[in-house]
Amino acid sequence: MFDCQSCGACCSYSADWPRFSTEDDEQLDRIPEKFVSADLSGMRCDGVRCSALTGEVGKHTACGIYDIRPDVCRACMPGGDDCLMARAAHGLAVS
């Protein structure tokens, strides 16, 4: 029901959300340095927006590192609790 490429709310919800936790060193080494936070704890954000997100939230978005995105990003499923929370924060439909 929810299309991530016309949303992007989860990638623009919180600077504290895209944190590394279960990735191994090999996974992390594949993420370009320009997208990693200075303290190496997660993705670099511009405000609350992940620096790898392109496009306009709620219109058309894409992940600039989709194939190598962190596990936390992979775990956020369309229509799941995290998705709905982020959509509601952006004023997007949740049902």
Secondary structure per residue as TSV (DSSP state, phi and psi in degrees):
chain	resnum	aa	ss	phi	psi
A	1	M	-	360.0	-38.5
A	2	F	-	-98.9	133.7
A	3	D	-	-106.1	111.4
A	4	C	G	-57.9	-35.0
A	5	Q	G	-76.3	-7.6
A	6	S	G	-112.3	15.3
A	7	C	-	-125.5	-89.3
A	8	G	-	81.8	6.0
A	9	A	G	-60.8	-38.4
A	10	C	G	-64.9	-27.1
A	11	C	G	-88.0	0.1
A	12	S	G	-138.6	44.4
A	13	Y	S	-111.7	-43.6
A	14	S	-	-157.6	133.9
A	15	A	T	-68.1	-18.1
A	16	D	T	-89.9	-9.0
A	17	W	S	-81.7	-46.6
A	18	P	S	-78.1	66.6
A	19	R	B	-95.8	144.8
A	20	F	-	-80.2	135.8
A	21	S	S	-145.1	-43.3
A	22	T	S	-111.1	-0.7
A	23	E	-	-70.8	145.9
A	24	D	-	-93.2	171.4
A	25	D	H	-58.7	-36.9
A	26	E	H	-63.4	-42.8
A	27	Q	H	-61.7	-46.6
A	28	L	H	-66.2	-36.5
A	29	D	H	-64.2	-22.6
A	30	R	H	-79.7	-19.2
A	31	I	S	-78.4	123.2
A	32	P	-	-55.6	136.6
A	33	E	G	-53.5	-33.5
A	34	K	G	-65.1	-16.5
A	35	F	G	-100.2	-2.3
A	36	V	B	-100.4	138.0
A	37	S	-	-62.7	156.3
A	38	A	T	-58.8	-33.6
A	39	D	T	-88.9	5.5
A	40	L	S	63.6	18.4
A	41	S	S	-89.5	-14.3
A	42	G	B	-177.2	-162.8
A	43	M	B	-74.7	145.2
A	44	R	-	-73.7	136.4
A	45	C	E	-120.7	148.0
A	46	D	E	-103.3	98.5
A	47	G	T	71.1	-118.0
A	48	V	T	-103.5	0.4
A	49	R	E	-94.6	127.8
A	50	C	E	-61.1	135.6
A	51	S	T	-67.8	-16.0
A	52	A	T	-86.4	-8.6
A	53	L	E	-79.4	131.8
A	54	T	E	-116.3	156.9
A	55	G	E	93.3	-169.7
A	56	E	E	-112.1	123.2
A	57	V	T	-57.4	133.8
A	58	G	T	84.8	-4.6
A	59	K	T	-120.8	-71.5
A	60	H	E	-153.3	120.9
A	61	T	E	-136.1	165.2
A	62	A	E	-155.7	155.5
A	63	C	E	-94.8	125.4
A	64	G	T	-70.6	-12.0
A	65	I	T	-131.6	34.7
A	66	Y	G	-48.1	-47.5
A	67	D	G	-66.8	-21.8
A	68	I	G	-121.1	18.9
A	69	R	-	-60.9	154.2
A	70	P	-	-65.3	162.0
A	71	D	H	-58.5	-38.1
A	72	V	H	-61.6	-34.2
A	73	C	H	-71.4	-38.4
A	74	R	H	-66.5	-30.9
A	75	A	H	-75.8	-22.1
A	76	C	-	-76.7	110.7
A	77	M	-	-102.7	142.0
A	78	P	T	-54.1	125.1
A	79	G	T	86.3	-5.6
A	80	G	S	-74.3	173.3
A	81	D	H	-56.3	-46.0
A	82	D	H	-62.9	-42.1
A	83	C	H	-59.9	-51.6
A	84	L	H	-64.4	-37.1
A	85	M	H	-63.2	-44.9
A	86	A	H	-67.4	-41.6
A	87	R	H	-61.9	-43.4
A	88	A	H	-62.8	-38.7
A	89	A	H	-64.9	-26.3
A	90	H	T	-95.8	3.1
A	91	G	T	74.4	22.9
A	92	L	-	-94.4	155.3
A	93	A	-	-58.4	140.6
A	94	V	-	-115.9	6.6
A	95	S	-	-142.3	360.0
